[in-house]
Amino acid sequence: MRDIKDVKKTLFDFLELDKIKKVLIISDNDEDGLTSALNGKLFFEKKGISTKVFFYNHSDPKFDSINTIFNSFKPDKTLFFDLNENFVFDIMQNIGLALKDFVVIDHHLGNALVNITQNHLILKPGNFSKIDPSKYPVSKMVFDLFGGIDWIAGIGVIGDFSFEQWDLFIKKSCENISLKELFELAEICSCIVSMHEKKINDLFNFLFETQDPKALLNSSFSKLNGEFQNILLSELNRVKEDGLFFDELDLIFFKTKSKLPSKLSNLISVKFSKTVVVYSVEKIFVKCSFRRQDFRVNCNELAKFSINGFDNSSGGGHFPASAAKFPKEYLIEFKKNIITYLEKNYSKK
């Protein structure tokens, strides 16, 4: 394992900061991706390097939009934040040779990139830390590598459910705001990326321009969050009555509204120490989130096993948290696969 100072030198040498003029950041569209991109852009802009940010929407990748950015902006380097190699490869397949040298900063499991002609650098927490990658968000990686605003990184840490791992960092980042306010800021960002994804660029620009946590607390984004929290609370209160419980497997299935599975699964997993599968049925696909905070079930393996053999499906993530997407005609088989996996791989002992 290398020292983080050595990793930073490798990264900065690769980026050639004294030569490049334009950088494109392609980041995940959740709290971790949002805050990673923000501190990343702050770093490059302070260096006098023009920077554009594109948020990758897994439901609607908009490869044409990425192509347009490449053709008009012509970045010297591209950075991928909070997107594993599988998503990076999908993007590369669609933009072709327009992509020059690139860096992937990520904490997910992913397949190795093979037959790639572009120079590239992939950085994971394991390059410089023994902390479980699922508990080392990219927002914290970017802060450790590039610096930036600590409370911004703190939002990403909270959003990725890693605040216990980084308790001291979170508390230290509350120099100008209270801990309660920092968690409220995280809730606001969670609201926008979950329920109002078309406003993510507006939120990003607002934070980049103000860099003021108090401004966000008093913004229109905060008002939207009030509605969002009421929806989450209402759904959380339904779990005990409407959830499907398998006590012998410590398993809960819960059907919720569109765009809620990820955030709601975190809340349910805190309230119930069980394997939580929260899903929503869309027009064509089912989208679901898996959680098990005590690490007694490998949610990454569970997600992949749950969709084994399904067409047009994807699944995976971290040990304690993962997600899957599959055509809705597989829903019954999906549930059976989860039960089969847990019967073979889980014991209450």
Secondary structure, 3 states (H helix, E strand, C coil): CCCHHHHHHHHHHHHCCCCCCEEEEEEECCHHHHHHHHHHHHHHHHCCCEEEEEEECCCCCCHHHHHHHHHHHCCCEEEEECCCHHHHHHHHHHHHHHCCCEEEECCCCCCCCCCCCCCEEEECHHHCCCCCHHHCCHHHHHHHHHCCCHHHHHHHHHHCCCCCCCHHHHHHCCCCCCHHHHHHHHHHHHHHHHHCHHHHHHHHHHHHHHCCHHHHHCCHHHHHHHHHHHHHHHHHHHHHHHCEEEHHHCEEEEECCCCCHHHHHHHHHHHCCCEEEEEEECCCEEEEEEECCCCCCCHHHHHHHHCCCCCCCEEEECCCEEEEEEEHHHHHHHHHHHHHHHHHHCCCC
